[in-house]
Amino acid sequence: MVPNSALDLYRIGQLNNIPPDQNANWVLNASLDSLTPIPKGASLAFQVADATGQVHDRGRMSNITNLGDVITGTAVLHRDKYKLWWPSGMGNQTLYNITVDVVVDGDKSLASVTKRTGFRTIVLNLGDITELQQSQGIAPGNNWHFEINGHEFYAKGSNFIPPDAFWPRVSAERIRPLFDAVVAGNQNMLRVWASGAYSPNFLYDLADEMGILLWSEFEFGDALYPVTHAFLENCRQEAVYQVRRINHHPSLALWAGGNELENLVLPIVRKLAPDEYDRYLAEYETLFLGTLLPAVYGNSRSITYIPSSTTNGYSSINFSNPIPTTQRYQNRTKGSLYGDTDYYNYDSGEAFNLDSYPVGRFANEFGFHSMPSLATWREAVPDDQLSFNSSTILLRNHHYPPRGTDTSNYRNSSKGMAEMTQAVKRYYPSPNKRDATANFSAWCHATQIFQADLYKSQIQFYRVGSGLGERQMGSLYWQLEDTWQAPSWAGIEYSGRWKVLHYVAKDAYQPVVVAPLYNQTSGLLSIYAVSDLWTGVSGTLSLGWVGWDGQPIHQQHRPIANPLASLETTMSLFDFSIGPINSTLVAVMNMAEISRGPQFNGSAGFVVANLSVTGTLINSDTSKTFTHTNMYTPTPLASAALVDPGLGVRYDTQTDAFVVAARLGVSPWTWLSLSDEDSAAVIVVFNDNAFLMLKGEERRVGYRVIKGEKAGWQDRVNVQSIYNQALHT
């Protein structure tokens, strides 16, 4: 009888896109669709129970509207009766079951719906930068940040794409380990990209349980659309259905009209058809403002809508108008900053040039492709095709697409493959293995290292921006996972193996990090401390030069601070503090001047930075010490004087962990992996990987098996560093 229904929880007086009063009580709005006529005089009864079954509220709803095929009612719920739902890393994911019955003849139930939900407010704040914000150093323009339960927060995450070419093959059991990886990777938000198919209910159910916010989109992207009555009515019905189906999920963070429309498609139209731009803009607004916006606003007051994933926001919002928002588009005031950013640059020569990165309020897409591991390739490709530019590999690389059905057209694919090899040769030791398959595997791994290094550079840049004029408040890289075995931008391979990227992003998304940013134009190396905690933190940073053999070098180039001496190295020690969701410049080194010194040898070593701070977890009184290590190399590792770090690994049965040691030198990009004989049978995620090890360091690394089993695999785990890549073995 009930094909669809909607539950909307919002604060009294709340309106879409506007931060609500957090002291107001809750409104429960329930609306049920019916396949049969709903009798006149029908009413709605509701009950709210927690996970244990304890009932917190029950009664009859008021303001009943019965349209025959849809019945709607509301109830006010006292705020003090309910615990809030929070995203991962910010608190508990408290959920309640709300049951709504269509009642006639006193207490006879004609239909009943139960939905699991949570009490939270989530708003994308696009309001103007206030005078108070400007007095704090924030550049004028508009905000572009999310607020959960009245608190702004830094969004850390990635873009979610269909995990398979065929959605029916995807189940909750397959998504759960993927979402486990999201939480383990210190991510709190996924952008569910407009891929052409709406996500199933179980995806949102899991996100509700695990505290993953889902930026959701209607299925439009990178194109112009017709505005015939039939097409618009089809789109309206589709949007209304999806909003009503999904709205009760506390993990729902946003509805966007589609992908890359405002800041990509419209500028292309203006350039290619300037005389027809006004018509195309009007058609764009007919669909994305005149059709989709009312579908959201008419069925929810708890969620924000934006017409495009990349947008400069609105110049005004007035709910007395039929279309409340007036979009800003490119009507920007000089010296002001607006909107989110979408950035790709496949010239690897610009990969670490900070001046090439966009300065915006929020980064919702950025990335570079890499190869999957040998074990993943073997799931789909025969052994005789396991070479970097084999026909099968080339045809599976859709960057760039062949643009046709001719399977002998490798020209575009070869360009994308070349971008990966050029990047590796530019920055890292090039693989040089005797065995062809081993060499292919090493090249695959090398492309992953470049990808991870690039994403780390951009994530650091954006997070540092939280304390600069741009007040940058989000980093969602492209992309979380793969849809098949192929070169891609993913951090997690098709079967669930973590690429280097996901490990490195996990590290870069820690709550408190040290971020060295080298500006190629000024020659300055700026060392920042960054925190996304909601209270201030204070701590120390040690900074110094270390040779690849593990010995201190370039001591004459130490930053001036309190000298910290030990048996192993000589460091400079800095005290610092960081405000809530902010960054602090701790030290600056003039590398342009240092590198001109007669005794300076950039290939001999690197700058290592160790951070230690004490702070309070979000929504907690618990004090915790946060530590983080990072490095800066003045020359690419391709030309660095790397030494054999003397790596070793053993499995400790008592602690069920791996003990990794570097005996002879420094090990950059230390990598644990399963043996070839085990990698096809077992998929393992290590608690830490792709990390830096100093000479003499020993590290314990835990793990979890996410798929498969094979006796004794722990005793056959391998360890290597980037030094091993170029060995002719």
HELIX and SHEET records of a PDB file:
HELIX    1   1 ARG A   79  LYS A   81  5                                   3    
HELIX    2   2 GLU A  131  SER A  135  1                                   5    
HELIX    3   3 TRP A  167  ARG A  169  5                                   3    
HELIX    4   4 ALA A  172  ALA A  184  1                                  13    
HELIX    5   5 ASN A  201  MET A  210  1                                  10    
HELIX    6   6 HIS A  229  ILE A  246  1                                  18    
HELIX    7   7 LEU A  261  VAL A  265  3                                   5    
HELIX    8   8 LEU A  266  LEU A  272  1                                   7    
HELIX    9   9 PRO A  274  GLU A  276  5                                   3    
HELIX   10  10 TYR A  277  PHE A  288  1                                  12    
HELIX   11  11 LEU A  292  TYR A  297  1                                   6    
HELIX   12  12 SER A  348  GLU A  350  5                                   3    
HELIX   13  13 LEU A  354  SER A  356  5                                   3    
HELIX   14  14 LEU A  374  TRP A  377  1                                   4    
HELIX   15  15 ASP A  383  GLN A  385  5                                   3    
HELIX   16  16 SER A  391  ARG A  396  1                                   6    
HELIX   17  17 ARG A  411  TYR A  427  1                                  17    
HELIX   18  18 ALA A  436  VAL A  464  1                                  29    
HELIX   19  19 GLY A  465  GLY A  467  5                                   3    
HELIX   20  20 VAL A  500  ALA A  508  1                                   9    
HELIX   21  21 GLN A  555  HIS A  557  5                                   3    
HELIX   22  22 MET A  591  ILE A  594  1                                   4    
HELIX   23  23 GLY A  602  ALA A  604  5                                   3    
HELIX   24  24 LEU A  637  SER A  639  5                                   3    
HELIX   25  25 ASP A  676  SER A  679  1                                   4    
HELIX   26  26 TRP A  713  ARG A  716  5                                   4    
HELIX   27  27 ILE A  722  ALA A  726  5                                   5    
SHEET    1   A 4 SER A   5  ARG A  11  0                                        
SHEET    2   A 4 TRP A  26  ASP A  33 -1                                        
SHEET    3   A 4 VAL A  70  LEU A  77 -1                                        
SHEET    4   A 4 SER A  62  ASN A  66 -1                                        
SHEET    1   B 4 VAL A  55  ARG A  60  0                                        
SHEET    2   B 4 SER A  43  ASP A  50 -1                                        
SHEET    3   B 4 TYR A  96  VAL A 104 -1                                        
SHEET    4   B 4 LYS A 108  THR A 117 -1                                        
SHEET    1   C 3 ILE A 122  ASN A 125  0                                        
SHEET    2   C 3 HIS A 145  ILE A 148 -1                                        
SHEET    3   C 3 HIS A 151  GLU A 152 -1                                        
SHEET    1   D 6 TYR A 305  ILE A 306  0                                        
SHEET    2   D 6 LEU A 252  ALA A 256  1                                        
SHEET    3   D 6 LEU A 213  GLU A 217  1                                        
SHEET    4   D 6 MET A 189  VAL A 192  1                                        
SHEET    5   D 6 ALA A 155  PHE A 160  1                                        
SHEET    6   D 6 GLY A 474  TYR A 477  1                                        
SHEET    1   E 2 TYR A 314  ILE A 317  0                                        
SHEET    2   E 2 THR A 325  GLN A 327 -1                                        
SHEET    1   F 2 ASP A 340  TYR A 343  0                                        
SHEET    2   F 2 PHE A 362  PHE A 366  1                                        
SHEET    1   G 3 VAL A 512  ASN A 519  0                                        
SHEET    2   G 3 LEU A 524  SER A 531 -1                                        
SHEET    3   G 3 ASN A 582  ASN A 590 -1                                        
SHEET    1   H 5 ASN A 562  ALA A 565  0                                        
SHEET    2   H 5 THR A 570  ILE A 578 -1                                        
SHEET    3   H 5 VAL A 537  GLY A 547 -1                                        
SHEET    4   H 5 GLY A 605  THR A 616 -1                                        
SHEET    5   H 5 SER A 623  TYR A 632 -1                                        
SHEET    1   I 3 LEU A 647  ASP A 652  0                                        
SHEET    2   I 3 ALA A 657  ALA A 662 -1                                        
SHEET    3   I 3 GLU A 698  VAL A 701 -1                                        
SHEET    1   J 3 PHE A 691  MET A 693  0                                        
SHEET    2   J 3 SER A 667  SER A 673 -1                                        
SHEET    3   J 3 ASN A 718  GLN A 720 -1                                        
SHEET    1   K 2 VAL A 682  PHE A 686  0                                        
SHEET    2   K 2 TYR A 703  GLY A 708 -1                                        
END                                                                             
